[in-house]
Amino acid sequence: MHPTSHAPLIVDVAGLQLTAADRRRLRHPLVGGVVLFARNWSNREQLRELCAQIKAVRGDLLIAVDHEGGRVQRFRDDGFTHLPAMRELGVHWMHDAAGAIRRATACGLVLAAELRACGVDFSFAPVLDLDWGRSGVIGDRALHADPRVVTALAQSLMFGMARAGMAHCAKHFPGHGHAHADTHVTVATDDRPLQALLDADAAPYHALAPGLRAVMPAHVVYPQVDALPAGFSTIWLRQVLRERIGFTGAIISDDLGMAAAATAAGGRLSQAVLQGLRAGCDMMLVCNQSVVDDGQPLDALLHDLQAALQAGAWQPDARSAQRRLLLLPQQPAVAWDELLRSDSYLAARAEVHAPPPSATPAQG
C-alpha cells in the first residue's frame, strides 16, 4: 500500500492479541486505523504488545481509543491514572479558573503520556458538548454549560495532550448536549435553528478552529438545518464546518455501528460509510464488528467498499489521506519506566486530582 493513499476505515480487533483474521483485515488498503476497547486490555505489557503487533502489520495504522476520563476510560488499572469526569474541571473553574486551566492541562498530558507509553497513538477527546443538563449519554462528560469555559478548558486539555505528542479529536460537532436521546440506541434530534446552534454549541469549534486537529460529528439530526444526521450531512460538514467555521483538520465519523447511524443509512454498513465519505468525512469509525460472526460484517464492508471504489461510486481523496497521517505522533513516545522518572509527568499526575479551593473562604 502506498503510504499516502486514502485508507478511510478505522476498525476494531477481536481480543488481547491479533488473530490471523485481524491481520488480514489490517493489511487491507482501505483500513487506516484501529480502535481499541476494554476487551483489548488486560495489562500494560499486553497492551504494548498488541500495539506493537498492529504496527508490525502496517506502521502507518493509527491506533485510537476513547479515553476521556470519568466513565469513558478504557484502561483503568496497572498504573493508569483514573482521570476525573470532565464536569469536575468545569466545577473547578467556578471556584478557581486559573487552577482549572492548570488541572485541565495536567489531565491532557497524563492521558496522552500514559496511552503513548503503551503504544496508543490517539484518543477521541476532548468532548466539546455543552452541559445543558438534558443528555444522559453526555452528562458529566461535558466540561461546562458556557461555551467560553468549554473553549478554555478544552484548549488546555489539547495543549496537555500535545505536550505528550498526541493529537486530539473534538466531539460531537455541532453539539450533542441538547438532544435527549442516546444515539447508541435510537435517533436523536435537536430542533433549534442554525444560528442558535452556532451561537452556543458550535461556538467552541469556531473559537478553536485554527488549532483543531480532528473533529467528530454527532449522529444527531438538526431538522431545521438538514434531515440527515450531522455526520452524513454535506451542509454540516462542508458548508458549516469547513467553509463557515474554517476547520481544516480530519473529520472522523462517530461509530457507524450505533443505531442512529444505521437508521440514517438504511441499516447497511457499506452504505453508511459511502454516505459519510461523500458528505465530507475523511475517516469512518466502525466499532465492535470483529466480534460479530467472526468479523463477517467487516469482511463484507471491505468487499463492498472495494467494489464501490472500482465502480467509481466514490473517489479516494489525497487530502483525506494526508489528514490521517498528520494525526500520527510526530515525536517518540516515552516508555512507562521513563515516565515514572519524568518531572513533567509526575507533576501533572499530582495535579490531576488536586481539589478546587472551597467556594467559601475559611472563617478566621
Beta strands, then each sheet from edge to edge (+ up, - down):
strand 1: 9-12
strand 2: 31-36
strand 3: 62-65
strand 4: 67-69
strand 5: 72-73
strand 6: 122-123
strand 7: 170-173
strand 8: 188-189
strand 9: 214-217
strand 10: 220-221
strand 11: 250-251
strand 12: 284-286
sheet 1: 6+ 3+ 2+ 1+ 12+
sheet 2: 4+ 5-
sheet 3: 7+ 9+ 11+
sheet 4: 8+ 10+
end
